[in-house]
Amino acid sequence: MARREQASRGRDDRAGSLWLQPESKKRDPLTRERIVGAALELLDAHGAAALTVRRLAEQLGVAPATLYGYVRTKEDVLDLALDAVYAEVRIGEEYEDWSAEVAELLHAWRNALLRHPWSATVLGRPQLGPHMLAREERLYALLAAGGLTAPELQDAAYALSNYVIGSLLMQVAWQQQDESVRHAAAGHIAERSEAYPTLAAHRGTPDADWDRSFTNGLRSLLGGIAPD
């Protein structure tokens, strides 16, 4: 019943559906670029939970009804904003050293997401935007250039993508904790070093070098992915 009602209204409110619809051809000062720019400002300042179409309309200085001519739901706005984040990922063109270029691509992807920490909360949505697909195409092309074929190629792409996303989620969640909580967690392990000697010796501090850990972990992953 719900699907029939949705179809009768001519709209699809699901995440990702934006990319399956034709872009609005309206001709007035409100453009998709302006909408995305305002959405990024709101998201960077307040996070995804605070975003609403009404609040975005206020940011743009238009009535909500005007904005609904371009984006129908909050999900549309998030799809556009997330793809704009992917647009910040530099994509090279040459395959001189496929593993080094994979590392460069994944570092660029991680850095773009870290510049917009709210993105960590919406990465589970369908990602069909052109910039996201261009990044994924580049990753698959580099792995193919390194000699991988299906199904190993897809498995490697999943492993690398999950590594970037997992490290991002951990870093953002940890850094959003109050500093006193982070130090209390480290102290909890240190005070119980007899029970957890390896953790106490090697787990690191609340001010861990996230960049170093990401780089070293990625190097280990790529070393295991290289075909025999």
C-alpha positions in Angstrom: 0.0 0.0 0.0 2.8 2.4 1.0 4.6 1.8 -2.3 1.5 2.4 -4.3 0.9 5.7 -2.5 4.5 6.7 -3.0 4.3 6.0 -6.7 1.0 7.9 -7.0 2.7 11.0 -5.6 5.6 10.6 -8.1 8.3 10.7 -5.4 10.8 8.3 -3.9 12.0 9.3 -0.4 14.7 6.6 -0.1 18.4 7.5 0.4 20.1 7.4 -3.0 17.0 7.9 -5.1 18.2 11.4 -6.1 20.7 9.9 -8.5 17.9 8.0 -10.3 15.8 11.1 -11.0 16.4 13.8 -13.7 17.9 17.0 -12.5 15.6 20.0 -12.1 15.8 22.4 -15.1 14.3 25.4 -13.2 16.0 28.7 -14.1 16.3 31.0 -11.1 19.1 32.1 -8.7 18.7 28.9 -6.6 21.1 26.3 -8.1 22.2 22.9 -7.1 25.6 24.3 -6.4 24.2 26.9 -4.0 22.2 24.3 -2.2 25.2 22.0 -1.8 27.4 24.8 -0.6 24.8 25.8 2.1 24.3 22.2 3.1 28.0 21.6 3.6 28.2 24.7 5.8 25.3 23.4 8.0 26.7 19.9 8.1 30.2 20.9 8.9 29.0 23.2 11.7 26.2 21.1 13.2 26.3 17.5 11.9 23.9 15.4 9.9 21.4 15.1 12.8 20.8 18.9 12.7 20.1 19.1 9.0 16.5 19.7 7.9 15.1 21.0 4.6 13.5 23.9 6.5 16.8 24.8 8.2 18.6 24.6 4.8 15.9 26.9 3.3 16.6 29.4 6.0 20.3 29.2 5.3 19.6 30.0 1.7 17.1 32.7 2.4 14.3 31.0 0.5 10.9 29.5 1.4 10.9 25.7 2.0 8.5 25.4 -0.9 11.1 26.9 -3.2 13.8 24.5 -2.0 11.4 21.5 -2.5 11.5 22.2 -6.2 15.2 21.1 -6.2 15.4 18.6 -3.3 12.4 16.6 -2.0 13.8 15.3 1.2 16.7 15.5 3.7 18.0 12.3 2.1 18.4 14.2 -1.2 20.4 16.9 0.5 22.7 14.3 2.2 23.3 12.5 -1.1 24.3 15.8 -2.8 26.5 16.9 0.1 28.3 13.5 0.4 29.0 13.4 -3.3 30.5 16.9 -2.9 32.9 15.5 -0.3 33.9 12.8 -2.8 34.6 15.6 -5.3 37.5 16.7 -3.1 39.2 13.3 -3.6 42.0 13.8 -6.2 42.0 11.1 -8.9 45.2 10.6 -10.9 45.5 9.3 -14.4 48.7 7.2 -14.8 49.4 3.6 -13.6 53.2 3.8 -13.1 53.0 2.2 -9.7 49.6 0.8 -9.0 50.1 0.1 -5.3 51.5 3.6 -4.6 48.6 5.1 -6.5 46.1 3.1 -4.6 47.7 4.4 -1.4 47.5 7.9 -2.7 43.9 7.6 -3.6 42.9 6.1 -0.2 44.8 8.8 1.7 43.0 11.4 -0.4 39.7 9.7 0.3 40.3 9.5 4.0 41.5 13.2 4.2 38.3 14.4 2.4 36.1 12.5 4.8 38.0 13.8 7.8 37.5 17.4 6.7 33.8 16.7 7.0 33.4 14.4 10.1 29.6 14.2 9.7 30.3 12.1 6.6 31.2 9.2 8.9 27.6 8.9 10.0 26.1 8.6 6.5 28.5 6.3 4.6 26.1 3.4 4.8 23.7 5.0 2.4 23.6 4.0 -1.3 26.3 6.0 -3.0 25.6 6.5 -6.7 26.8 10.1 -7.1 29.2 10.8 -10.0 32.2 11.7 -7.9 31.7 8.7 -5.6 31.5 6.4 -8.7 34.6 8.0 -10.2 36.6 7.3 -7.1 35.4 3.7 -7.0 36.1 3.2 -10.7 39.6 4.5 -10.1 40.2 2.1 -7.3 39.0 -0.9 -9.3 41.0 0.2 -12.3 44.2 0.5 -10.2 43.7 -3.0 -8.7 43.1 -4.4 -12.2 46.3 -2.7 -13.4 48.0 -4.5 -10.6 47.0 -7.9 -12.0 44.0 -8.6 -9.9 40.9 -10.2 -11.4 37.5 -11.2 -10.1 36.7 -12.3 -7.4 40.0 -11.3 -5.8 39.7 -7.8 -7.2 36.4 -7.1 -5.6 37.5 -8.7 -2.4 40.5 -6.4 -2.3 38.4 -3.3 -3.1 36.1 -4.2 -0.2 39.0 -4.7 2.2 40.6 -1.4 1.3 37.3 0.5 1.4 36.3 -1.0 4.7 39.8 -0.1 6.1 39.3 3.5 5.2 35.8 3.7 6.6 36.6 1.7 9.7 39.6 3.9 10.5 37.5 7.0 9.9 34.7 5.9 12.2 37.2 5.0 15.0 39.1 8.3 14.7 36.0 10.5 14.6 34.3 8.7 17.4 37.4 8.8 19.6 38.2 12.4 18.9 34.7 13.5 19.7 35.0 12.0 23.2 35.7 14.5 26.0 39.5 14.7 26.6 39.1 13.6 30.2 37.2 10.5 29.0 40.1 9.6 26.6 42.7 10.0 29.3 40.6 8.0 31.8 40.3 5.1 29.3 44.1 5.1 29.0 44.6 5.2 32.7 42.2 2.3 33.2 44.4 0.1 31.1 47.6 1.4 32.7 46.3 0.7 36.2 45.5 -2.9 35.2 48.8 -3.6 33.4 49.2 -7.0 35.2 46.0 -8.2 33.7 46.6 -6.6 30.3 50.4 -6.3 29.9 50.5 -6.2 26.1 47.7 -3.6 25.9 49.5 -1.5 28.5 52.8 -1.7 26.6 51.6 -1.2 23.1 48.1 0.2 22.8 49.2 3.9 22.7 47.9 7.1 24.2 44.8 9.2 23.7 46.9 11.4 21.4 47.7 8.5 19.0 49.2 9.3 15.7 46.3 8.4 13.5 48.1 9.3 10.2 51.0 7.0 11.0 48.7 4.1 12.0 46.7 4.5 8.9 49.7 4.6 6.7 51.4 1.6 8.3 48.1 -0.4 8.3 47.5 0.4 4.6 51.0 -0.7 3.7 50.4 -4.1 5.3 47.1 -4.4 3.5 48.6 -3.6 0.1 51.5 -6.0 0.7 49.0 -8.8 1.2 46.9 -7.8 -1.8 49.6 -7.9 -4.4 49.1 -10.9 -6.7 51.7 -13.7 -6.7 
